[in-house]
Amino acid sequence: MDHGATSPLTPALDFHTSSRCSDGCGGCCVEVAQTPTGVTLRDTEGRTVEYTDQEWADFLVGVRRGEFHIMRDTVTG
């Protein structure tokens, strides 16, 4: 993955990958970078999505509450 890739209109971002991400998942992890107004997520194909600080904080609260827990059997069939 090209960490911190930029375009002429995008400043360099310091992307980080979760320590729980494993090479065995075939590149299924996302990276996150702090920005002046929130965070930017990047997938393995370089696509990005930006979130405000409040949106990110709300997401993290939901994660801690288990709102996004998906049973593995549901995902894999």
C-alpha positions, 0 to 999 in steps of 0.5 A: 500500500502507498502510505500517504499518497497525495494528489496535487490538491490533497495534502499528505496524510499519515495513514495508519492500519489497525494492529488487528489487521492481518495479512491473511485477510487479502488486503481487506483492511482500511487505513485511517488518517487524522485531518484538521477537521476529522478523519479520512478512511482509505481502502486497499484500492486507494478510495477515501471517505472523509468524516468530521470529528463528530461523525467519527466519535459517533461511529466509535461509540457505536463500535464500542456498544457492538452496534456493528457486530456481524456474526461471521456465519452471516457474512460467509453464508 
